[in-house]
């Protein structure tokens, strides 16, 4: 589906029905005898004498639009007015048959997709292994059996993208009863490959292609941007509008098309996983973002694209730093990395001295805050609000760092370089995986405390993990409970510990130890997940 030619609504598209309904509510100045308790910001205004006359003003103004389901503001879970119209206009702009607003970020969309596709405990879902933690949580909630598919690896960077066409074909053949395929595209680094072959395979098998496109809300909206997942035939696509477009944090959308996903069930699942008191400012920001896109068209992105191009050209002039990009001619069906989001600029220290974590710290000291870093790379996320002056500030900081004389580094820094080489070996989340796993059953049953022990990280290889290890960002679990810890995973855990990376889900935040299932319990399968 070509989104550029699928925008309808005409004059309506330059309106923002939900946002305008909230403005009308504010102008009426009705007496509030309904929630929320701040009463259109009055509770904050009453505190101004304590904190200064201007202290609470911006928040109080925002609260004037923070309403609930009253006459004229509609109901997210049963939309009939402004919200229904706002979602319809969004579907037209983004090229979907139907769009749902999400106030719990892409997490809510991922949970709803999985709970809709896997409607009965034990259902099989084909899942790309390196997915966001919300996908693992969705599998647990659904009581699903996941068949994990190994992602493809970009040989140059060692980073993972979507599974290959051959892997998906094999999985569909081995598990004809699978309820769908879920993949992540693009990855956190803006890397990707064509989804069209996977969409064709899924359609031929009569199962939905579900895509976590959290970092691709802008895809398909400008000729210089990659095609969106639903533009390539996906059945359901989750996008974090707040990440790469202009919505408030937690504002996201779920786009649906075709008949392979039960939309009636999807609506019910969305009502389960989203608040019954959704944020109207978040929903209004989604409506307003769509209005800006429709009003400006491709011009909405021109300034930011020029800024990103300027930044890339400047980085290429600095021999000290490398820039992640697809290999020339990497566009074939077998290419793991053929697409790069122009708004994700990924850099690394070509001298091999600084890890990504160290480089991020140096940039932050210069007043430039990256999106994330790992053992090797630093991800710089741009967007419609990116300014040329900010790109110039970053280039100035990189030029200053380039002056560092590598030859003056003492012998201790050779240990850092050795550590980076080890990180390259460990930063391959699909290298040790079988292309198509046997089914792994998930449930909400916790592992009994008496079945768990903590062991030093040096002794974890070969053991079954009893906790989830989630470096954050990007929020992709290295391990889930019940998964066997490979030598490669052990190596990656050591690197995360040495880099003092932040990890969620672990009991020992220093990663000196890790929780595993007691060996005597392994054979009894009395833990959270099990091989079917």
FILUMMAR-150059 format. One record per residue (C-alpha): residue in three letters; x negated, y, z; residue number from 0. Coordinates in nm, 4 decimals, padded with zeros to 6 digits. Each point is the difference from the previous one (the first is absolute). Last residue first. Layout:
% residues N
SITE aa u v w i
SITE ALA X Y Z NUM
...
This chain:
% residues 532
SITE aa u v w i
SITE UNK -00.7359 -02.8403 02.4703 531
SITE UNK -00.3115 00.1615 00.1404 530
SITE UNK 00.0739 00.1670 00.3278 529
SITE UNK 00.0604 00.3440 00.1371 528
SITE UNK 00.0553 00.1253 00.3548 527
SITE UNK -00.1579 -00.2789 00.1987 526
SITE UNK 00.0795 -00.3438 00.1323 525
SITE UNK -00.1497 -00.1867 -00.2941 524
SITE UNK -00.0832 -00.2953 00.2290 523
SITE UNK -00.3334 -00.0410 -00.1799 522
SITE UNK -00.1174 00.3470 00.0917 521
SITE UNK 00.0875 -00.0266 00.3701 520
SITE UNK -00.3139 -00.1870 00.1071 519
SITE UNK -00.2102 00.2582 -00.1843 518
SITE UNK 00.1403 00.2921 00.1966 517
SITE UNK 00.1461 00.2541 -00.2425 516
SITE UNK -00.2196 00.3031 -00.0560 515
SITE UNK -00.0307 00.3489 00.1477 514
SITE UNK -00.2996 00.2018 -00.1142 513
SITE UNK -00.3006 00.1292 00.1881 512
SITE UNK -00.2428 00.2892 -00.0446 511
SITE UNK 00.2641 00.1609 -00.2200 510
SITE UNK -00.0296 00.3239 00.2019 509
SITE UNK 00.3806 00.0272 00.0096 508
SITE UNK 00.0223 -00.3342 00.1805 507
SITE UNK 00.3696 -00.0922 -00.0062 506
SITE UNK 00.0236 00.0409 -00.3750 505
SITE UNK 00.3126 00.1073 -00.1890 504
SITE UNK -00.1423 00.3204 -00.1445 503
SITE UNK -00.3612 00.0474 -00.1034 502
SITE UNK -00.2015 00.3211 00.0081 501
SITE UNK -00.3458 -00.0498 -00.1485 500
SITE UNK -00.2972 00.0099 00.2353 499
SITE UNK -00.2296 -00.0641 -00.2980 498
SITE UNK -00.1653 -00.2927 00.1782 497
SITE UNK 00.3407 -00.1441 00.0877 496
SITE UNK 00.1315 00.0394 -00.3536 495
SITE UNK -00.3144 -00.1661 -00.1346 494
SITE UNK 00.0340 -00.2900 00.2416 493
SITE UNK 00.3636 -00.0450 -00.1036 492
SITE UNK -00.1039 -00.0054 -00.3662 491
SITE UNK -00.2550 -00.2733 00.0654 490
SITE UNK 00.2588 -00.2039 00.1886 489
SITE UNK 00.2377 00.0407 -00.2936 488
SITE UNK -00.2705 -00.1328 -00.2308 487
SITE UNK -00.0719 -00.2955 00.2267 486
SITE UNK 00.3708 -00.0775 -00.0030 485
SITE UNK 00.2392 00.0602 00.2891 484
SITE UNK 00.2960 -00.2397 -00.0399 483
SITE UNK 00.3310 00.1853 00.0149 482
SITE UNK 00.2386 -00.0728 00.2868 481
SITE UNK 00.0563 00.3633 00.0928 480
SITE UNK -00.0769 00.2281 -00.2982 479
SITE UNK -00.3493 00.1012 -00.1005 478
SITE UNK -00.1556 00.2778 -00.2075 477
SITE UNK 00.3311 00.1810 00.0272 476
SITE UNK 00.0420 00.2930 -00.2415 475
SITE UNK 00.0752 00.3245 00.1888 474
SITE UNK -00.2203 00.2243 -00.2160 473
SITE UNK -00.0789 00.1709 00.2365 472
SITE UNK -00.0022 -00.1573 00.2445 471
SITE UNK -00.1904 -00.3288 00.0071 470
SITE UNK 00.2630 -00.2630 00.0920 469
SITE UNK -00.0991 -00.3113 00.1932 468
SITE UNK 00.3082 -00.2051 00.0927 467
SITE UNK -00.0363 -00.2251 00.2992 466
SITE UNK -00.0363 -00.3694 00.0751 465
SITE UNK -00.2497 -00.0723 -00.2764 464
SITE UNK -00.0739 -00.3655 -00.0700 463
SITE UNK -00.3686 -00.0896 00.0369 462
SITE UNK -00.2466 -00.0835 -00.2785 461
SITE UNK -00.2129 00.3081 00.0568 460
SITE UNK 00.0738 00.1592 00.3407 459
SITE UNK -00.3201 -00.0794 00.1917 458
SITE UNK -00.2007 00.3148 -00.0794 457
SITE UNK 00.3078 00.2098 00.0743 456
SITE UNK -00.0153 -00.1169 00.3574 455
SITE UNK 00.3034 -00.2072 00.0988 454
SITE UNK 00.3309 00.0942 00.1609 453
SITE UNK 00.2440 -00.2815 00.0753 452
SITE UNK 00.3605 -00.0611 -00.0915 451
SITE UNK 00.2342 -00.2947 00.0543 450
SITE UNK 00.0804 00.0979 00.3590 449
SITE UNK 00.1269 00.3366 -00.1197 448
SITE UNK 00.2636 -00.1726 -00.2114 447
SITE UNK -00.0113 00.1097 -00.3635 446
SITE UNK 00.3052 00.2080 -00.0778 445
SITE UNK 00.2943 -00.1373 -00.1986 444
SITE UNK 00.1009 00.2644 -00.2529 443
SITE UNK -00.0501 -00.2350 -00.2924 442
SITE UNK -00.2281 -00.0584 -00.2964 441
SITE UNK -00.0517 -00.3224 -00.1933 440
SITE UNK -00.3009 -00.0174 -00.2303 439
SITE UNK 00.0664 -00.1710 -00.3329 438
SITE UNK -00.3049 -00.1534 -00.1730 437
SITE UNK -00.2298 00.2622 -00.1426 436
SITE UNK -00.0355 00.1054 -00.3629 435
SITE UNK -00.3352 00.1350 -00.1245 434
SITE UNK -00.1922 -00.1603 00.2907 433
SITE UNK -00.1572 00.2714 00.2081 432
SITE UNK -00.3727 00.0592 00.0633 431
SITE UNK -00.0414 00.2876 -00.2471 430
SITE UNK 00.3338 00.1624 00.0713 429
SITE UNK -00.0769 00.2556 00.2700 428
SITE UNK -00.3411 00.0893 -00.1451 427
SITE UNK -00.1490 00.2567 00.2392 426
SITE UNK -00.2132 -00.2552 00.1852 425
SITE UNK -00.2766 -00.0212 -00.2572 424
SITE UNK -00.0026 00.3754 -00.0566 423
SITE UNK -00.0111 00.0448 00.3768 422
SITE UNK -00.3158 -00.2142 00.0168 421
SITE UNK -00.1633 00.2339 -00.2468 420
SITE UNK 00.1146 00.2917 00.2127 419
SITE UNK -00.1541 -00.1597 00.3100 418
SITE UNK -00.3307 -00.0397 -00.1802 417
SITE UNK 00.0094 00.3692 -00.0868 416
SITE UNK 00.0705 00.0874 00.3632 415
SITE UNK -00.2893 -00.2207 00.1128 414
SITE UNK -00.2241 00.1823 -00.2453 413
SITE UNK 00.1081 00.3112 00.1882 412
SITE UNK -00.2077 -00.1106 00.2974 411
SITE UNK -00.3165 00.0331 -00.2098 410
SITE UNK 00.0215 00.3760 -00.0037 409
SITE UNK 00.1788 00.2176 -00.2532 408
SITE UNK -00.2376 00.2542 -00.1496 407
SITE UNK 00.0110 -00.1535 -00.3485 406
SITE UNK 00.3760 00.0579 -00.0202 405
SITE UNK -00.0481 00.3763 00.0101 404
SITE UNK 00.3423 00.1425 00.0842 403
SITE UNK 00.0742 00.2685 -00.2547 402
SITE UNK 00.2964 -00.2019 -00.1241 401
SITE UNK 00.1809 00.0744 00.3268 400
SITE UNK 00.0014 00.3682 -00.0859 399
SITE UNK 00.1305 -00.0768 -00.3484 398
SITE UNK 00.2721 -00.2187 00.1519 397
SITE UNK 00.1129 00.2839 00.2270 396
SITE UNK 00.0077 00.2453 -00.2905 395
SITE UNK 00.2003 -00.2493 -00.2050 394
SITE UNK 00.2502 -00.0292 00.2853 393
SITE UNK 00.0404 00.3755 00.0258 392
SITE UNK 00.0430 00.0271 -00.3762 391
SITE UNK 00.2742 -00.2628 00.0108 390
SITE UNK 00.1705 00.1965 00.2790 389
SITE UNK -00.0196 00.3218 -00.2030 388
SITE UNK 00.1576 -00.1812 -00.2952 387
SITE UNK 00.3051 -00.0786 00.2082 386
SITE UNK 00.1824 -00.3291 00.0573 385
SITE UNK 00.3743 00.0395 00.0617 384
SITE UNK 00.1099 -00.2247 -00.2866 383
SITE UNK -00.2263 -00.2778 00.1290 382
SITE UNK -00.3546 -00.0987 00.0880 381
SITE UNK -00.1173 -00.2957 00.2073 380
SITE UNK -00.3751 -00.0366 00.0604 379
SITE UNK -00.0947 -00.3605 00.0769 378
SITE UNK -00.3460 -00.0649 00.1460 377
SITE UNK -00.1705 -00.3263 -00.0890 376
SITE UNK -00.2584 -00.2387 00.1456 375
SITE UNK 00.1050 -00.1538 00.3327 374
SITE UNK 00.3395 00.1636 -00.0226 373
SITE UNK 00.1276 00.3540 -00.0174 372
SITE UNK 00.3327 00.1804 00.0139 371
SITE UNK 00.1994 00.3030 -00.1129 370
SITE UNK -00.2966 00.2358 00.0121 369
SITE UNK -00.0243 00.3112 00.2230 368
SITE UNK -00.2232 00.2821 -00.1273 367
SITE UNK -00.1063 00.2471 00.2723 366
SITE UNK -00.3755 -00.0576 -00.0331 365
SITE UNK -00.0029 -00.2215 00.3092 364
SITE UNK 00.2804 -00.1957 -00.1671 363
SITE UNK -00.2267 -00.0611 -00.2972 362
SITE UNK -00.2780 -00.1378 00.2219 361
SITE UNK 00.2422 -00.2297 00.1862 360
SITE UNK 00.1402 -00.1265 -00.3300 359
SITE UNK -00.3517 -00.0754 -00.1228 358
SITE UNK -00.0690 -00.2020 00.3132 357
SITE UNK 00.3177 -00.2070 -00.0401 356
SITE UNK -00.0728 -00.0576 -00.3680 355
SITE UNK -00.3427 -00.1307 00.0925 354
SITE UNK -00.2915 00.2340 -00.0447 353
SITE UNK -00.3388 -00.1086 -00.1329 352
SITE UNK 00.0870 -00.1867 -00.3190 351
SITE UNK -00.1464 00.2687 -00.2241 350
SITE UNK 00.3207 -00.0030 -00.2038 349
SITE UNK 00.1905 00.1265 00.3046 348
SITE UNK 00.3623 -00.0664 -00.0874 347
SITE UNK 00.2959 00.1767 -00.1609 346
SITE UNK 00.3642 -00.0735 -00.0750 345
SITE UNK 00.2140 00.2770 -00.1508 344
SITE UNK 00.3668 -00.1014 00.0180 343
SITE UNK 00.2116 00.2579 -00.1858 342
SITE UNK -00.1142 -00.1259 -00.3412 341
SITE UNK 00.1508 -00.3418 00.0837 340
SITE UNK -00.2312 -00.2515 -00.1631 339
SITE UNK 00.1126 -00.2765 -00.2353 338
SITE UNK -00.1948 -00.2893 -00.1568 337
SITE UNK -00.1268 -00.1795 00.3081 336
SITE UNK 00.0657 -00.3741 00.0081 335
SITE UNK -00.0443 -00.0295 -00.3759 334
SITE UNK 00.1259 -00.3336 -00.1314 333
SITE UNK 00.2807 00.1491 -00.2090 332
SITE UNK -00.2427 00.2375 -00.1654 331
SITE UNK -00.0516 00.3660 00.0896 330
SITE UNK -00.3523 00.0188 00.1347 329
SITE UNK -00.1526 00.1727 -00.3041 328
SITE UNK -00.2351 00.2149 00.2056 327
SITE UNK -00.0215 -00.1397 00.3562 326
SITE UNK 00.2689 00.1405 00.2251 325
SITE UNK -00.1018 00.2871 00.2300 324
SITE UNK -00.1430 00.0436 00.3523 323
SITE UNK -00.2283 00.3013 00.0267 322
SITE UNK -00.3574 -00.0214 00.1254 321
SITE UNK -00.1763 00.2632 00.2057 320
SITE UNK -00.3660 00.1039 00.0220 319
SITE UNK -00.0186 00.0729 -00.3738 318
SITE UNK 00.2237 00.3032 00.0439 317
SITE UNK 00.1220 00.1183 -00.3416 316
SITE UNK 00.2602 -00.2763 -00.0044 315
SITE UNK 00.1460 00.1487 00.3204 314
SITE UNK 00.0643 00.3321 -00.1729 313
SITE UNK 00.1755 -00.1634 -00.2934 312
SITE UNK 00.2187 -00.1979 00.2381 311
SITE UNK 00.0973 00.3066 00.2020 310
SITE UNK 00.0816 00.2038 -00.3087 309
SITE UNK 00.2189 -00.2840 -00.1298 308
SITE UNK 00.1834 -00.0209 00.3323 307
SITE UNK 00.0591 00.3762 -00.0029 306
SITE UNK 00.1292 -00.0128 -00.3587 305
SITE UNK 00.2349 -00.2829 00.0974 304
SITE UNK 00.1211 00.2034 00.2982 303
SITE UNK 00.0751 00.3028 -00.2187 302
SITE UNK 00.1826 -00.2039 -00.2633 301
SITE UNK 00.2149 -00.2128 00.2321 300
SITE UNK 00.3276 00.1969 00.0145 299
SITE UNK -00.0530 00.0909 -00.3660 298
SITE UNK 00.1166 -00.3539 -00.0829 297
SITE UNK 00.3592 00.1033 00.0778 296
SITE UNK 00.0410 00.3211 00.1977 295
SITE UNK 00.3699 -00.0043 00.0885 294
SITE UNK 00.0310 -00.3769 00.0193 293
SITE UNK -00.3079 -00.0392 00.2180 292
SITE UNK 00.1028 00.2873 00.2271 291
SITE UNK 00.3504 -00.1465 00.0371 290
SITE UNK -00.1422 -00.3428 00.0852 289
SITE UNK -00.2130 00.1564 00.2740 288
SITE UNK 00.3045 00.1882 00.1307 287
SITE UNK 00.2048 -00.3184 00.0290 286
SITE UNK -00.2822 -00.1872 00.1720 285
SITE UNK -00.0525 00.2979 00.2326 284
SITE UNK 00.3722 -00.0036 00.0781 283
SITE UNK -00.0258 -00.3648 00.1046 282
SITE UNK -00.2871 00.0803 00.2366 281
SITE UNK 00.1819 00.3062 00.1398 280
SITE UNK 00.3136 -00.2161 00.0420 279
SITE UNK -00.1759 -00.2561 00.2168 278
SITE UNK 00.1966 -00.3229 00.0183 277
SITE UNK 00.2185 -00.0784 00.3030 276
SITE UNK 00.0986 -00.3633 -00.0688 275
SITE UNK -00.3735 -00.0557 -00.0374 274
SITE UNK -00.1187 -00.2193 -00.2838 273
SITE UNK -00.0751 -00.3734 00.0131 272
SITE UNK 00.3529 -00.1374 00.0264 271
SITE UNK 00.1716 00.2583 -00.2226 270
SITE UNK -00.2628 -00.0732 -00.2648 269
SITE UNK 00.0847 -00.3687 00.0286 268
SITE UNK 00.3684 00.0707 -00.0608 267
SITE UNK -00.0795 00.2103 -00.3046 266
SITE UNK -00.2292 -00.2755 -00.1312 265
SITE UNK 00.2757 -00.2586 00.0458 264
SITE UNK 00.2280 00.2000 -00.2262 263
SITE UNK -00.2933 00.0554 -00.2353 262
SITE UNK -00.0697 -00.3704 -00.0511 261
SITE UNK -00.3351 00.0007 -00.1800 260
SITE UNK -00.0252 -00.1527 -00.3494 259
SITE UNK 00.2702 00.2234 -00.1484 258
SITE UNK -00.1978 00.2740 -00.1680 257
SITE UNK -00.1457 00.3138 00.1567 256
SITE UNK -00.0958 00.1249 00.3438 255
SITE UNK -00.2015 00.2934 00.1350 254
SITE UNK -00.0728 00.0268 00.3735 253
SITE UNK -00.1033 00.3453 00.1156 252
SITE UNK -00.2185 00.1486 00.2715 251
SITE UNK -00.0036 00.2790 00.2603 250
SITE UNK -00.1935 -00.1069 00.3085 249
SITE UNK -00.2163 00.3166 -00.0175 248
SITE UNK 00.1895 00.2838 -00.1674 247
SITE UNK 00.0333 -00.0075 -00.3763 246
SITE UNK -00.2324 00.1597 -00.2565 245
SITE UNK -00.1605 -00.2724 -00.2109 244
SITE UNK -00.2895 -00.2418 00.0613 243
SITE UNK 00.0606 -00.1254 00.3524 242
SITE UNK 00.3409 00.1451 00.0920 241
SITE UNK 00.1783 -00.1626 -00.2930 240
SITE UNK -00.1190 -00.3356 00.1295 239
SITE UNK 00.1289 -00.2255 -00.2782 238
SITE UNK 00.1735 -00.3399 00.0204 237
SITE UNK 00.0823 -00.1752 -00.3269 236
SITE UNK 00.2699 -00.2550 -00.0763 235
SITE UNK 00.0615 -00.1958 -00.3204 234
SITE UNK -00.3339 00.0723 -00.1686 233
SITE UNK 00.0140 00.0519 -00.3776 232
SITE UNK -00.2969 00.2174 -00.0914 231
SITE UNK 00.1752 00.3321 00.0674 230
SITE UNK 00.1056 -00.1535 00.3305 229
SITE UNK -00.3694 -00.0295 00.0888 228
SITE UNK -00.0818 00.3539 -00.1087 227
SITE UNK -00.2246 00.0739 -00.2965 226
SITE UNK -00.3352 00.1613 00.0790 225
SITE UNK -00.0319 00.3811 00.0091 224
SITE UNK -00.1367 00.2198 -00.2801 223
SITE UNK 00.3324 -00.0078 -00.1876 222
SITE UNK 00.1796 00.1331 00.3105 221
SITE UNK 00.2785 -00.1446 00.2193 220
SITE UNK -00.0746 -00.3692 -00.0504 219
SITE UNK -00.1836 -00.0394 00.3286 218
SITE UNK 00.0550 00.2759 00.2559 217
SITE UNK 00.1376 -00.2321 00.2693 216
SITE UNK -00.3042 -00.2231 -00.0529 215
SITE UNK -00.1578 -00.0418 00.3434 214
SITE UNK 00.2917 -00.1902 00.1517 213
SITE UNK 00.0438 -00.2120 -00.3116 212
SITE UNK 00.0898 -00.3142 00.1956 211
SITE UNK 00.1427 -00.1902 -00.2935 210
SITE UNK 00.2676 -00.2688 -00.0104 209
SITE UNK 00.0244 -00.2039 -00.3210 208
SITE UNK 00.3368 -00.1711 00.0097 207
SITE UNK 00.0555 -00.3642 -00.0994 206
SITE UNK 00.1651 -00.1405 -00.3136 205
SITE UNK -00.3037 -00.1953 -00.1160 204
SITE UNK -00.0233 00.1943 -00.3279 203
SITE UNK 00.0503 00.3238 00.1954 202
SITE UNK -00.2839 -00.0906 00.2356 201
SITE UNK -00.2384 -00.0772 -00.2853 200
SITE UNK 00.0928 00.3207 -00.1804 199
SITE UNK -00.0512 00.2101 00.3148 198
SITE UNK -00.3419 -00.1591 00.0517 197
SITE UNK -00.1051 00.0866 -00.3561 196
SITE UNK 00.1279 00.3597 00.0426 195
SITE UNK -00.1908 00.0686 00.3221 194
SITE UNK -00.3073 00.1371 -00.1791 193
SITE UNK -00.3068 00.0490 00.2169 192
SITE UNK -00.0828 00.1960 00.3123 191
SITE UNK -00.2263 00.2208 00.2060 190
SITE UNK 00.1201 00.3053 00.1938 189
SITE UNK -00.2326 -00.0833 00.2923 188
SITE UNK 00.2875 -00.1013 00.2262 187
SITE UNK 00.1085 -00.2603 -00.2559 186
SITE UNK 00.2333 00.0906 -00.2833 185
SITE UNK 00.1996 -00.2209 00.0033 184
SITE UNK 00.0813 -00.2475 00.2766 183
SITE UNK 00.1678 -00.3253 -00.0998 182
SITE UNK 00.3146 -00.1922 00.0955 181
SITE UNK 00.1249 -00.2889 -00.2144 180
SITE UNK 00.3497 -00.1421 00.0314 179
SITE UNK 00.2317 -00.2549 00.1563 178
SITE UNK -00.2210 -00.3001 -00.0692 177
SITE UNK 00.1927 -00.3108 -00.1027 176
SITE UNK -00.2251 -00.0711 -00.2974 175
SITE UNK -00.3009 -00.0301 00.2343 174
SITE UNK -00.2806 -00.1677 -00.1934 173
SITE UNK 00.0976 00.1587 -00.3336 172
SITE UNK 00.0525 00.3455 00.1496 171
SITE UNK -00.3352 -00.0262 00.1785 170
SITE UNK -00.1845 -00.1084 -00.3161 169
SITE UNK 00.1468 00.2884 -00.2005 168
SITE UNK -00.0905 00.2442 00.2777 167
SITE UNK -00.3611 -00.1211 00.0054 166
SITE UNK -00.0278 00.0149 -00.3811 165
SITE UNK 00.1385 00.3557 -00.0085 164
SITE UNK -00.2666 00.1037 00.2481 163
SITE UNK 00.0710 00.1102 00.3544 162
SITE UNK 00.0044 00.3761 00.0707 161
SITE UNK -00.3092 00.1991 00.1042 160
SITE UNK -00.2988 -00.0766 00.2221 159
SITE UNK -00.3214 00.1907 00.0606 158
SITE UNK -00.3460 -00.1501 -00.0596 157
SITE UNK -00.1053 00.3262 -00.1613 156
SITE UNK -00.1639 -00.1203 -00.3211 155
SITE UNK 00.1643 -00.3413 -00.0208 154
SITE UNK 00.3572 00.1332 00.0374 153
SITE UNK 00.1706 -00.2839 00.1815 152
SITE UNK 00.3334 -00.1554 -00.0897 151
SITE UNK 00.2384 -00.0678 00.2846 150
SITE UNK 00.0495 -00.3502 00.1398 149
SITE UNK 00.3651 -00.1002 00.0169 148
SITE UNK 00.1545 -00.0880 00.3352 147
SITE UNK 00.3008 -00.2284 00.0038 146
SITE UNK 00.1988 00.1404 00.2883 145
SITE UNK 00.2672 -00.2015 00.1768 144
SITE UNK 00.2620 00.2331 00.1397 143
SITE UNK 00.1348 00.0380 00.3518 142
SITE UNK 00.1455 00.3276 -00.1273 141
SITE UNK -00.1299 00.2061 00.2917 140
SITE UNK -00.3424 -00.1643 -00.0214 139
SITE UNK -00.0220 00.0520 -00.3763 138
SITE UNK 00.0969 00.3646 00.0517 137
SITE UNK -00.2733 00.0401 00.2604 136
SITE UNK -00.2555 -00.1364 -00.2464 135
SITE UNK 00.1312 00.2485 -00.2581 134
SITE UNK -00.0207 00.2852 00.2529 133
SITE UNK -00.3682 -00.0893 00.0535 132
SITE UNK -00.0782 00.1182 -00.3526 131
SITE UNK -00.0948 -00.2639 -00.2556 130
SITE UNK -00.3289 -00.1690 -00.0862 129
SITE UNK 00.1362 -00.3511 -00.0617 128
SITE UNK 00.2343 00.0762 -00.2903 127
SITE UNK 00.3260 -00.1667 00.0964 126
SITE UNK 00.2142 -00.2693 -00.1632 125
SITE UNK 00.3096 -00.0349 00.2183 124
SITE UNK 00.1407 -00.3353 00.1096 123
SITE UNK 00.3232 -00.0135 00.2008 122
SITE UNK -00.0430 -00.1804 00.3317 121
SITE UNK 00.2501 00.2121 00.1901 120
SITE UNK 00.2781 00.1239 -00.2317 119
SITE UNK 00.0414 00.3356 -00.1782 118
SITE UNK -00.3517 00.0221 -00.1379 117
SITE UNK 00.0436 00.2530 -00.2824 116
SITE UNK 00.2072 00.2383 00.2118 115
SITE UNK -00.2121 -00.0314 00.3159 114
SITE UNK -00.3142 00.0499 -00.2110 113
SITE UNK 00.1296 00.3120 -00.1733 112
SITE UNK 00.1368 00.1464 00.3247 111
SITE UNK -00.3304 -00.0459 00.1850 110
SITE UNK -00.1975 00.1555 -00.2846 109
SITE UNK 00.2390 00.2960 -00.0182 108
SITE UNK -00.0159 00.0676 00.3736 107
SITE UNK -00.3812 -00.0096 -00.0083 106
SITE UNK -00.0008 00.2344 -00.2990 105
SITE UNK 00.0835 00.2808 00.2408 104
SITE UNK 00.2636 -00.0216 00.2712 103
SITE UNK 00.2358 00.2643 -00.1395 102
SITE UNK 00.0662 -00.1825 -00.3267 101
SITE UNK 00.2242 00.1389 -00.2745 100
SITE UNK 00.1471 -00.2594 -00.2377 99
SITE UNK -00.0251 00.0232 -00.3779 98
SITE UNK 00.2083 -00.1727 -00.2658 97
SITE UNK -00.0481 -00.0684 -00.3707 96
SITE UNK -00.3538 00.1334 00.0183 95
SITE UNK -00.1868 00.2503 -00.2176 94
SITE UNK -00.1490 00.2240 00.2694 93
SITE UNK 00.1982 00.3071 -00.1048 92
SITE UNK 00.3305 -00.1818 -00.0528 91
SITE UNK -00.0299 -00.2029 00.3196 90
SITE UNK -00.0712 00.3207 00.1932 89
SITE UNK 00.3174 00.1606 -00.1367 88
SITE UNK 00.2031 -00.2973 00.1180 87
SITE UNK -00.1665 00.0087 00.3413 86
SITE UNK 00.0841 00.3691 00.0425 85
SITE UNK 00.3591 -00.0616 -00.1137 84
SITE UNK 00.0500 -00.2795 00.2534 83
SITE UNK -00.1622 00.2125 00.2698 82
SITE UNK 00.2263 00.2989 -00.0761 81
SITE UNK 00.3241 -00.1953 -00.0093 80
SITE UNK 00.1044 -00.3643 00.0377 79
SITE UNK -00.2932 -00.1628 00.1752 78
SITE UNK 00.0731 -00.2921 00.2332 77
SITE UNK -00.3278 -00.0708 00.1798 76
SITE UNK -00.1484 00.3428 -00.0739 75
SITE UNK 00.3152 00.1766 00.1217 74
SITE UNK 00.1267 00.3323 -00.1402 73
SITE UNK -00.0920 00.3556 00.1088 72
SITE UNK 00.3364 00.1619 -00.0741 71
SITE UNK 00.1949 -00.1191 00.3029 70
SITE UNK -00.2460 -00.1250 00.2593 69
SITE UNK -00.2663 -00.2677 -00.0197 68
SITE UNK -00.2866 00.1679 00.1865 67
SITE UNK -00.1903 00.3253 -00.0150 66
SITE UNK -00.3614 00.1124 -00.0024 65
SITE UNK 00.0324 00.3013 -00.2321 64
SITE UNK -00.0019 00.2551 00.2837 63
SITE UNK -00.2739 -00.2113 00.1509 62
SITE UNK -00.2392 00.1253 -00.2655 61
SITE UNK 00.0564 00.3581 00.1119 60
SITE UNK -00.0542 -00.1014 00.3632 59
SITE UNK -00.3281 -00.1671 -00.0926 58
SITE UNK -00.1274 00.3107 -00.1779 57
SITE UNK 00.1128 00.2284 00.2867 56
SITE UNK -00.1310 -00.1971 00.2980 55
SITE UNK -00.3070 00.2062 00.0832 54
SITE UNK 00.1137 00.3312 -00.1483 53
SITE UNK 00.1412 00.1679 00.3125 52
SITE UNK -00.2594 -00.1438 00.2354 51
SITE UNK -00.0123 -00.3333 00.1794 50
SITE UNK 00.2303 00.0594 00.3002 49
SITE UNK 00.2190 00.2646 -00.1553 48
SITE UNK 00.0309 -00.2130 -00.3119 47
SITE UNK 00.1566 -00.2878 00.1936 46
SITE UNK 00.3583 00.0944 -00.0877 45
SITE UNK -00.0939 -00.0065 -00.3681 44
SITE UNK -00.0964 -00.3668 00.0334 43
SITE UNK 00.3341 -00.1057 00.1480 42
SITE UNK 00.1792 00.2160 -00.2580 41
SITE UNK -00.1516 -00.1954 -00.2870 40
SITE UNK 00.3287 -00.0927 -00.1683 39
SITE UNK 00.1419 -00.1404 00.3231 38
SITE UNK -00.3177 -00.1628 00.1460 37
SITE UNK 00.2176 -00.2928 00.1067 36
SITE UNK 00.0446 -00.1494 -00.3425 35
SITE UNK 00.2896 -00.0809 00.0211 34
SITE UNK 00.3501 00.1477 -00.0113 33
SITE UNK 00.1880 00.2878 00.1614 32
SITE UNK -00.1738 00.2589 -00.2104 31
SITE UNK 00.1712 00.3361 -00.0410 30
SITE UNK -00.0183 00.0738 -00.3725 29
SITE UNK -00.2654 00.2375 -00.1344 28
SITE UNK 00.1449 -00.0230 -00.3546 27
SITE UNK -00.3371 00.0933 -00.1513 26
SITE UNK -00.1753 -00.3019 00.1473 25
SITE UNK 00.2598 -00.2406 -00.1390 24
SITE UNK -00.0288 00.1611 -00.3423 23
SITE UNK -00.3758 -00.0481 00.0121 22
SITE UNK 00.0542 -00.3653 00.0906 21
SITE UNK 00.2368 -00.0488 -00.2941 20
SITE UNK -00.2567 00.1681 -00.2273 19
SITE UNK -00.2670 -00.2510 00.1042 18
SITE UNK 00.2410 -00.2841 -00.0724 17
SITE UNK 00.1059 00.1346 -00.3389 16
SITE UNK -00.3439 00.1070 -00.1289 15
SITE UNK 00.0739 00.1754 -00.3279 14
SITE UNK -00.2274 00.0292 -00.3026 13
SITE UNK 00.1019 -00.3527 -00.0999 12
SITE UNK 00.3674 00.0964 -00.0136 11
SITE UNK -00.0654 00.2200 -00.3030 10
SITE UNK -00.0827 -00.3060 -00.2065 9
SITE UNK 00.0846 -00.3153 00.1952 8
SITE UNK -00.2089 -00.2442 -00.1902 7
SITE UNK -00.3613 -00.1039 -00.0071 6
SITE UNK -00.0685 -00.3211 -00.1844 5
SITE UNK -00.2266 00.1182 -00.2784 4
SITE UNK -00.3086 00.0687 00.2117 3
SITE UNK 00.0865 -00.3055 00.2046 2
SITE UNK -00.0534 -00.2350 -00.2903 1
SITE UNK 00.1418 -00.3373 00.1003 0
